[in-house]
Amino acid sequence: MEINQEQITAFNKDLLVEHKENLTQLSRKHGNLEDIINTISNYNIAIPSWALGAGGTRFGKFGFGGEPSTLEQKLEDISVINALTKSANAVSLHIPWDSPENTNAIKEKAKRLGLRFDAMNSNTFQDQENQEYSYKFGSLCHTDKNVRDQAVAHNKAVIDYGVALGSKSLTVWLADGSNFPGQLNFRRAFENTLASLKEIYAHLPADWKLFIEYKPYEPNFYSMVIQDWGTSHMLAKDLGKQAYTLVDLGHHLPNTNIEHIVATLMTRGMLGGFHFNDSKYGDDDLSVGVMKPYQLFLIFNELVFGMENNPANNPIPAWMIDASHNLKDPLEDLIQSIEAIETAYAKALLIDQKALEEAQLQNDVVTAQRILQDAFNTDVKTILAEARLRNNGAIDPISAYRSLDVRNVLIKERGMNSTATGL
């Protein structure tokens, strides 16, 4: 299914008068509104190829009908999201779940749909059909060099796919670790991982980046080889200037101060990528902002400050949603997540940074708190709607999605029993 401009224009027609009235009122309150709208208009978030169908849990999953069963259909679904939000023009591809049979054809289809390929994602946390060696006891960290070589070769192949598709980065997340004390030697596992990553890094084109993701637990529950941002940072620094740390919101212990981690990494120019999701307990992969919207706002405060005060030349991070959908329509969930991300971003842009700095220098805690909470409590739906409208998107993407009856159209095209590759 593809959504055309006439459909979006027709949907917006009945909402335009009220929207313009709201925009006029908001403009009277905020002198920098035009700058914020322009920033949000230019903001895009990569959609992961594995998030377009039922994600489920280890207990099972429930299908939605009309799921994309091919990579071509996944690109079409992402184009639907992008047509409505005008903020999802990139695809983050997972190999081997979505290995393209014909890279040129896939690249051309993506181009026709107005999409590009963002970070590539490798998979050494599962054994694949006809795989010679098992990752049961690790991949890049494994005691057997044959296993490590196999994992390195896979990552190199993912880079090659990315080069053919026009991507410029590789994300490496490892499930490597242990479930029992004594199962592995921590130092040996770290050194094996570093040596393996050096081989992968050497295969990177000169204009590529390598993002190293971390996670404190799961699927291993005693130790993880890359368990925190400090370990990721150490590995990246040892590899070279093309390597960075990637922060996934769900990959932290409860109540971790993620905004502090973001600020520290940007201070050293080492924040390369960002995976958005939300959680109550662990790596729950819930819709972005559904549990901790204020934390997301505080994270964006640090991102905004870091991008505007950047002596370490931290690159603009690669933004991606990393969530799993077992109850909601995946496309609706992704649209909601995009809105939550842009809401936090817009609110952070409303912060009077000069006033906040003055309050901080004067140790005026009350004023500093008020400045942050005043911005957080501002309703920015009109800002997001205007940003979408200027890009020919939908004023209200969820309502437009339902008005166009997208899920039922997809079911008619693909059937009730189609299933997407991935989790």
C-alpha positions, 0 to 999 in steps of 0.5 A: 500500500502507498499513500498519496498526497491527495489522500493526506491533503483531503484528510488535513482539510477539516483540521486546518482552521483549528490548527492555524488558530492554535499555531497563532496562539502559540506563536504569541508565547514563544519567540523562537517557534519558527526555529523549533518548527524548522528543526523538527521538520528536518528531524528523521528517525530510522525504522528498524526492519524487524519492528513492522510485525508482531514482536512478541515475547519468549512466551509467544506472539499474536499476529495482526494480519497484513504483516509484511512477509518480504523486505519489499513489503517492509519498505512499503510499510515504512513509506506509509509511516513516512508519508503520514509523519514525514519523519521516518525516511530511513530504514535500519536493516537487520541481517540475516532476518532481512537479507536482500536477494537483489541489493540493486533492486531493493535500493531502487525500490527504497529510493522510489519510496523516498527512503534511505538505508541507515545503520546496518545490524548484525546478528550473532545472538542466534544460530542460523540454518546451516551455520557451521558453529554455534553461538550458544557460548558466545560469538566474538568472545568465544573461546574457539577461534573458529566461532569468533572467525565465523562471527567476524565474517558475518559482520564483514558480510553485513558491511558489504550489504550496507555498502551496496545499499548506501548505508554508512554505519554498522551497529554491533550488539552482542548477547555474549556473556555468562549465566554462571560464576566461573563459566568464562574468564572476564578478561579473556572474553573482553580481549577476544571481543576486542580482537574480533572487533578490530578485524571488523573495524578494519573492514569498514570503509573510510566514511563509515562508523561502527556503533558498539551497543551495550546491555547489563543483562539478558540473555545472560544473567550473570555477566555480559561482555559489553555490560555498560557504556564504559566498556563500550567506550573503552572498546571504541577508543581502542578501535579508532576514530570511526567507532562510537558508543550506542545508547539504547534506552532499555539497556540499563538497570532500573533508575539509571541516569541515562541523561548523565551518560549521554552528556558524558559521552558527548563531552568526549565526542563518543555518542554515535547512535541512539535506540529509542524505546521505553520500559518499566522493568528492563528491556521491555521495548515498549512504545517510546515515552509511554512510561518515562516521558520526563526522562526522555525530555531530560535526555533530549535536554542534554542532546540539544545542549550537546549539539549546540555546545560541541567542542569535541565534534560529536557527530549528529547521532544516528536515531532509531526506534528499537521496540517490539509490538505484541498488542498494538498495530506495529505501524500505529505503535511506531507512529506513536513513538515518533510523536513521543520522540519529537514531543520530547525534542520540541520541549527540550528546544523550548528550554531557555538555555541562557536562563538555565545556565544563569540559574545553575551558576547562581545555584538557584535550584528552584529556578532551574527546576521551574525552567525545565518543568515549564518547558516540559509542561508546554503542549507542543502538539501544534508544533509537531503538526505544523512541522508535518504540514510543511512537509506535506504530512498529516496533521494527526497521523494516527487519525489519518492512518485509521481514516485510511483504514490502512491495516484492513487494506494491508490485510486485503493485500497480504491476508490474515496469516502473513508474518514478518521476519524478525523477533 
